[in-house]
Amino acid sequence: MVIRSNLDPARGVGMAAFFAGFVPGLLQWQLGQKSRAMMAFASCTALFFAGWVIVGERLFYWSLLSPDTSNSFGSTVLQGLASIGLPIALPELLNLPANALGSILAFDVTPMGERAWRLPRDFEHVGAFLTGASGMLSAFWAAAGHWDLRLRRDGGTPEPVPSANPALCAAISWLVPGLGHAKAGQKDKGMLMGAAVLAVFALGLLFSHGHAVDRANASVWWIAQNLFGGGSLFAALMTGPLRMEQAPPHLDLGVILCTVAGLMNLVVMIDAFTVAERSVFPVQKPTEAAS
């Protein structure tokens, strides 16, 4: 049985649900899914602090606007935001409670504290991936909550339950591009899109001699690179520990290619969500809609 929506399928479920998505499990709790809500909150929090114990204050160094005392603006507004746990660190900001608590615990604007922000840590590539992954996981839990809200709004749980949950398809596509399409029933399309993302990312690592994915030296670029979670995990485990004695001649090209690969995978994730979504809410032809 396929549910057909009587409402506009393009309409969202409201701004309240959007902001609730920044707290892992809150949407599930509102839906009465208490065990899933606790699982969402626990998994995102555990993942964040598994990385936080490695990187700690480095989160301030990686944020888009650090509470740096070297300029007047940074010493006022940004310090105020950081002191209450709101440094603009992406994607950790998507896991708002853990990011806020970790930031408050690490907040220190003394000269020694600012030195700690800039001091490299052992295994920081892995720590950076883990804290970032907690934000991505929070986003996928939010997507799952939005999907369940839409099912409740537009007709309840389908029977039989579809094998491909859109949020799950997007999540596994983050790790392995194309895997979400395969789960949603479009294996050939998934293989083609996945191969394209992998090829571009691999070229980026090749041109950069493995140094393209480096949050400490290219934190803004890393945000987009991390949209290919499997690639950023590989870089954290395999190429991150490589020491760069001298910048490779094509380092910039490698950084750009890995960034493009991450943005390509964002498209793959969105498309995987849409493919799975249409298995439950198929697009109606104009004649069908009119009738």
C-alpha positions in Angstrom: 0.0 0.0 0.0 1.4 3.4 -1.0 0.3 6.5 0.9 -0.7 9.4 -1.3 -0.5 12.8 0.3 -3.6 15.0 0.3 -1.4 18.0 1.1 1.3 19.8 -0.8 4.3 17.4 -0.5 6.7 20.4 -0.9 5.4 22.0 2.3 7.6 21.7 5.3 6.6 20.8 8.8 7.3 24.2 10.4 10.1 26.3 11.9 9.6 24.8 15.3 10.5 21.4 14.0 13.5 22.9 12.2 15.0 24.4 15.4 14.1 21.3 17.4 16.4 19.4 15.0 19.4 21.1 16.6 18.8 19.0 19.8 19.4 15.3 18.9 16.4 13.2 19.8 14.0 16.1 20.6 11.8 15.4 17.5 11.7 11.7 18.3 10.7 12.6 21.9 7.9 14.8 20.7 6.7 12.0 18.5 6.5 9.7 21.5 9.5 7.6 20.4 11.2 7.7 23.8 13.8 5.0 23.2 14.8 6.4 19.8 15.1 9.8 21.4 17.5 8.6 24.1 19.5 6.7 21.5 19.8 9.8 19.3 20.9 12.0 22.1 23.3 9.4 23.6 24.9 8.6 20.2 25.5 12.2 19.2 26.8 13.2 22.6 29.1 10.2 22.9 30.5 10.7 19.4 31.2 14.4 20.1 33.0 13.8 23.4 35.0 10.9 22.0 36.6 13.5 19.7 36.5 16.4 22.2 38.8 14.6 24.7 41.4 14.6 21.9 41.0 18.1 20.5 39.4 20.2 23.4 40.2 23.9 22.9 41.1 23.3 19.2 37.4 23.7 18.4 37.8 27.4 18.9 40.7 27.5 16.4 38.6 25.6 13.8 35.5 27.8 14.2 34.6 30.3 11.5 34.8 33.1 14.0 37.2 32.4 16.9 37.0 34.4 20.2 40.4 35.8 19.6 41.6 38.7 21.7 43.9 40.1 19.0 41.0 42.3 17.6 38.4 44.4 19.4 35.4 42.6 17.8 36.7 39.2 18.7 37.3 40.3 22.3 33.7 41.3 22.8 30.9 39.7 20.8 32.7 36.5 19.9 34.0 36.0 23.4 30.5 36.4 24.7 29.2 33.8 22.3 32.0 31.4 23.1 31.5 31.8 26.8 27.9 30.6 26.6 28.8 27.8 24.2 28.0 29.2 20.8 31.2 29.4 18.7 30.4 29.0 15.1 32.0 25.6 14.5 30.5 23.5 11.7 29.2 20.8 11.5 29.5 20.6 15.4 26.9 23.4 15.7 24.2 21.0 14.4 24.7 19.0 17.6 24.0 22.1 19.7 23.9 20.7 23.3 27.2 18.8 23.1 28.9 21.6 21.2 27.8 24.2 23.7 28.9 22.1 26.7 32.2 21.2 25.1 32.8 24.9 24.3 32.0 26.1 27.8 34.3 23.5 29.3 37.1 24.6 27.0 36.6 28.4 27.1 39.7 30.2 28.2 40.7 33.6 26.9 43.9 33.9 28.8 47.2 33.9 26.8 47.8 30.3 27.9 44.2 29.4 26.8 44.7 31.0 23.3 48.0 29.2 22.9 46.2 25.9 23.6 43.7 26.7 20.8 46.6 26.9 18.3 48.7 24.0 19.6 48.4 20.8 17.5 47.3 17.7 19.2 48.2 14.0 18.7 45.5 12.3 16.7 43.7 15.6 16.1 42.6 14.5 12.6 40.6 11.6 14.2 39.3 13.9 16.9 38.2 16.4 14.3 36.3 13.8 12.3 34.5 12.5 15.5 33.3 15.9 16.6 32.3 16.8 13.1 30.6 13.4 12.6 28.5 14.1 15.7 27.0 17.2 14.0 26.3 15.2 10.8 24.7 12.4 12.9 22.5 15.0 14.6 21.4 16.3 11.2 20.5 12.8 10.1 18.5 12.1 13.3 16.7 15.5 12.6 16.0 14.3 9.0 14.5 11.1 10.4 12.3 13.1 12.8 11.1 15.4 10.0 10.3 12.3 7.9 8.3 10.8 10.7 6.5 14.1 11.2 5.6 14.2 7.6 4.3 10.6 7.6 2.1 11.5 10.6 0.8 14.7 8.9 0.2 13.2 5.5 -1.3 9.8 6.3 0.5 7.9 9.0 2.9 5.0 8.7 2.8 3.2 5.3 1.9 -0.4 5.0 4.1 -2.2 4.4 6.9 -0.1 5.9 9.2 0.9 3.1 12.6 -0.7 3.1 14.4 2.6 2.4 14.0 5.3 5.0 15.0 8.6 3.3 17.1 9.8 6.3 18.9 6.5 6.5 19.6 6.6 2.7 21.1 10.1 3.1 23.2 9.0 6.1 24.7 5.9 4.5 25.4 8.0 1.4 27.5 10.3 3.6 29.7 7.4 4.4 29.7 5.7 1.0 28.4 7.7 -1.9 25.7 5.8 -3.8 24.9 3.3 -1.1 21.7 5.2 -0.3 20.6 4.9 -3.9 21.3 1.2 -3.9 19.2 0.7 -0.7 16.4 2.8 -2.4 16.4 0.5 -5.4 18.6 2.5 -7.9 21.8 0.5 -7.7 23.2 1.5 -11.1 22.6 5.2 -10.5 24.2 4.8 -7.1 27.3 3.2 -8.5 27.7 5.9 -11.1 27.3 8.8 -8.7 29.5 7.1 -6.1 32.3 6.4 -8.6 32.3 10.1 -9.6 32.6 11.3 -6.0 35.3 8.8 -5.2 37.3 9.6 -8.3 37.3 13.4 -7.6 38.2 12.8 -4.0 41.0 10.4 -4.8 42.5 12.8 -7.3 42.5 15.5 -4.6 44.5 13.3 -2.3 46.8 12.3 -5.1 47.6 15.8 -6.1 48.1 16.9 -2.5 50.2 13.9 -1.5 47.5 13.1 1.1 47.4 16.5 2.7 44.3 18.0 1.2 42.0 17.1 4.1 43.5 19.0 7.0 41.2 20.9 9.3 44.0 22.7 11.1 45.4 24.3 7.9 42.2 24.6 5.8 39.3 24.5 8.2 36.8 26.3 6.0 37.6 23.9 3.1 37.3 21.0 5.5 33.6 21.8 6.2 32.7 21.0 2.6 35.2 18.1 2.4 33.5 16.5 5.4 30.3 16.2 3.4 31.9 13.1 2.1 32.2 11.4 5.5 33.8 8.2 4.3 36.5 10.2 2.5 37.2 12.4 5.5 37.4 9.4 7.7 39.9 7.7 5.4 42.0 10.9 5.3 41.8 11.1 9.2 43.0 7.5 9.6 45.4 7.1 6.7 46.7 10.5 5.4 46.1 12.7 8.4 49.1 11.4 10.4 51.4 12.1 7.4 53.8 14.9 8.2 54.2 17.6 5.6 57.8 18.6 5.4 57.2 20.7 2.3 54.0 21.8 0.6 53.3 19.7 -2.5 53.4 21.7 -5.7 49.7 21.0 -6.4 48.4 21.2 -2.8 45.8 23.9 -3.6 44.4 21.9 -6.5 44.1 18.8 -4.2 42.3 20.9 -1.6 39.8 22.2 -4.2 39.2 18.7 -5.7 38.5 17.2 -2.3 36.1 20.1 -1.5 34.3 19.6 -4.8 34.0 15.9 -4.0 32.3 16.8 -0.7 29.9 19.2 -2.4 29.1 16.6 -5.0 28.3 14.1 -2.3 25.9 16.7 -0.8 23.9 16.4 -4.0 24.2 12.6 -3.8 22.8 12.6 -0.3 19.9 14.9 -1.2 19.1 12.8 -4.3 19.2 9.6 -2.2 16.7 11.1 0.2 14.4 12.2 -2.7 14.6 8.8 -4.3 13.6 7.0 -1.1 10.9 9.7 -0.4 9.3 9.1 -3.8 8.9 5.4 -3.1 6.4 6.4 -0.5 5.0 9.6 -2.0 5.3 9.2 -5.8 5.1 12.3 -7.9 1.6 12.4 -9.5 1.2 13.2 -13.1 -1.0 16.3 -13.9 -3.9 14.2 -15.1 -3.8 12.1 -11.9 -3.6 15.2 -9.7 -6.6 16.7 -11.5 -8.7 13.6 -11.1 
